[in-house]
Amino acid sequence: MKCGAAVDDCSRLHGNRHCLKAGSCDGDLLHLSGVPNTLEPCRAIRSNRVASGISTARTAVSPVRQRRTRMPSSLRAAPPVKAPFPNSDIPAVRHGSRSRSRCKMGPIRCLGQVPTPTGNHHSGMYSLRLPEPDSSLSVYRAESEHPPRGRRTVPSLPTQSASADTPSRINDAPRRRKAEGGRQRLAGGFLAAEPLRDVAALLDAYQQGLVFHSLCAVTRLSIPDRMADGRRDIAALAEETGTDEDALRRMLVLLAGSGIVDVDPGRVSAELTERGKVLCRRHPMSLWATFATFGIPDVGNALTETLKDGGPATRHALGVDFWEHLAKHPDQQLVFGQAMAEQARLLTLPCVPLLDWPAEGTVADIAGGIGVLLADILDEVPDARGILVDQPEVLGRARTYLSEQGVDDRCTVRTGDLFVPPPRADVYVLSRVLHDWDDDSVAAILAAVRRGGDDTAVLRIFEDVLPDDAVPSAIQAWADVAMLALYHRAKERTLPEYRRLLERGGWRLERVVQGPPGMCVIEARPLATP
Ligand SMILES: C[S@@+](CC[C@H](N)C(=O)[O-])C[C@H]1O[C@@H](n2cnc3c(N)ncnc32)[C@H](O)[C@@H]1O
């Protein structure tokens, strides 16, 4: 809901050029933190009134119910006004009055607006409201703007220059900032160039967590699939999917902020955006299973324990290892296999044409999942034969998949264990397997594969390779912590680390072929004496 006040009322402190052009304030009315169903005027109106000490008469915040309230002192902000929800019995809350303790945030100071780092908020802006200095967040209040002891002033917007009647300490701020490299000195001994932007960036990360979990929730309940063919009435969608209409509506509104769905202003219907359609099963680049699979969203809350002891969050959250858990839950095993297939299409299949495959030889994909990579290799080399090795729970779906791809007549499917030598083959493939394991296990897996093949065998490891002279990229760091969370001491590795482990397993690193971003093929041949 927009403020709509005349420019005269709010442009001075609003700092929003668009507001000046439009002739009326387009600031959003603020939802009062911790108090449902209450709205207060946009912060510009509040700050302006507080600064001038005027009483709030009829404001321009129609259609919100307005009250005539005399401002008790220049310290007090205009009262929030209760939204006209006829069935609500929640009273309006006035800061500075007896009822101020009702607000969990405490008295609110409005410090300005900062663009979100991702720009994905509805308005593209955050309205930041920080509590008074007695709260822990007061660290963000610039020391140079502290009023002399015993005197309280209205806090100014951080970008506003000091006016003639502000205390002399404020006038020192530009000089002190220059001396501190343009950074503000904050309470607690902190220095920061753009503290509000820092707060906004952290809040953005905080919010994205809930967006991620909501995406997983709606995808698990196949909501995107039900929206694949166009705009849907939310009530009908809830009934069809057995979900709570109110919860569904609110989550869809949240996802609208990330460009996943478009919700109409009345919040009656919703439609997937093109981005949102990637969550549909039948999308050619579907990420349905990636979001629907059991995994990070289910164990992420145990990362604190992982941080303490380095053990997988999975074990802390479930009491068993990830693979053990999947083996006990065939439905989740199926979705996990599909998630691996989705990611293989994006990451490993583009590598296949970059490599020479033996025209008439045998390729064994060890822990090859449902066989997406092996089917693609066999498709590339029409006279080659394949062996797919994985756990028994995965192989049922694998047989179906290989048959759908028309390569089942050239492919053997074998139950096998990574730590037991596989059948003889000309080329062994280990795709996105080694990063699931700790160093000793990786060395043991490599040694087992070495014992399975003869001296002419070639090993191709499909993995991302971390830089050994730079900080890993954000996505590499994400994958690394995801491995830490899911499996025992699992990790992404650098090339020197792979070389050492290969040698421990009886292999010599020969070359690395760069695939699409996030994927390489490390090629190795047997060491002379295994
Ligand atoms: C991360 S997935 C990779 C699947 C596939 N290679 C790919 O790139 O999509 C790891 C695979 O290892 C298999 N796996 C886990 N432990 C295993 C074991 N002890 N023996 C054989 N396979 C195992 C899982 O069933 C799963 O298919």
The ligand as an SDF file (V2000), in Angstrom:
LIG
                    3D

 27 29  0  0  0  0  0  0  0  0999 V2000
   26.0620  -38.1350   -6.4340 C   0  0  0  0  0  0  0  0  0  0  0  0
   25.4030  -39.5730   -7.1520 S   0  0  0  0  0  0  0  0  0  0  0  0
   26.1410  -39.5160   -8.7650 C   0  0  0  0  0  0  0  0  0  0  0  0
   25.3790  -40.3030   -9.7620 C   0  0  0  0  0  0  0  0  0  0  0  0
   25.9180  -40.2430  -11.1920 C   0  0  0  0  0  0  0  0  0  0  0  0
   27.2500  -40.7700  -11.2850 N   0  0  0  0  0  0  0  0  0  0  0  0
   25.8370  -38.8470  -11.7390 C   0  0  0  0  0  0  0  0  0  0  0  0
   26.8550  -38.2590  -12.0750 O   0  0  0  0  0  0  0  0  0  0  0  0
   24.7220  -38.3330  -11.8500 O   0  0  0  0  0  0  0  0  0  0  0  0
   26.3130  -40.8300   -6.3260 C   0  0  0  0  0  0  0  0  0  0  0  0
   25.9130  -42.2370   -6.6730 C   0  0  0  0  0  0  0  0  0  0  0  0
   26.7040  -43.1090   -5.8710 O   0  0  0  0  0  0  0  0  0  0  0  0
   25.9250  -44.2470   -5.5560 C   0  0  0  0  0  0  0  0  0  0  0  0
   26.5410  -44.9030   -4.3990 N   0  0  0  0  0  0  0  0  0  0  0  0
   26.6420  -44.4450   -3.1460 C   0  0  0  0  0  0  0  0  0  0  0  0
   27.2810  -45.3210   -2.3710 N   0  0  0  0  0  0  0  0  0  0  0  0
   27.6050  -46.3700   -3.1460 C   0  0  0  0  0  0  0  0  0  0  0  0
   28.2900  -47.6010   -2.9140 C   0  0  0  0  0  0  0  0  0  0  0  0
   28.7740  -47.9080   -1.7170 N   0  0  0  0  0  0  0  0  0  0  0  0
   28.4430  -48.4290   -3.9470 N   0  0  0  0  0  0  0  0  0  0  0  0
   27.9580  -48.1250   -5.1710 C   0  0  0  0  0  0  0  0  0  0  0  0
   27.3190  -46.9740   -5.4530 N   0  0  0  0  0  0  0  0  0  0  0  0
   27.1440  -46.1120   -4.4400 C   0  0  0  0  0  0  0  0  0  0  0  0
   24.5620  -43.6610   -5.3130 C   0  0  0  0  0  0  0  0  0  0  0  0
   23.5430  -44.6280   -5.4140 O   0  0  0  0  0  0  0  0  0  0  0  0
   24.4810  -42.6000   -6.3950 C   0  0  0  0  0  0  0  0  0  0  0  0
   23.8800  -43.0960   -7.5550 O   0  0  0  0  0  0  0  0  0  0  0  0
  1  2  1  0
  2  3  1  0
  2 10  1  0
  3  4  1  0
  4  5  1  0
  5  6  1  0
  5  7  1  0
  7  8  2  0
  7  9  1  0
 10 11  1  0
 11 12  1  0
 11 26  1  0
 12 13  1  0
 13 14  1  0
 13 24  1  0
 14 15  1  0
 14 23  1  0
 15 16  2  0
 16 17  1  0
 17 18  1  0
 17 23  2  0
 18 19  1  0
 18 20  2  0
 20 21  1  0
 21 22  2  0
 22 23  1  0
 24 25  1  0
 24 26  1  0
 26 27  1  0
M  CHG  2   2   1   9  -1
M  END
$$$$
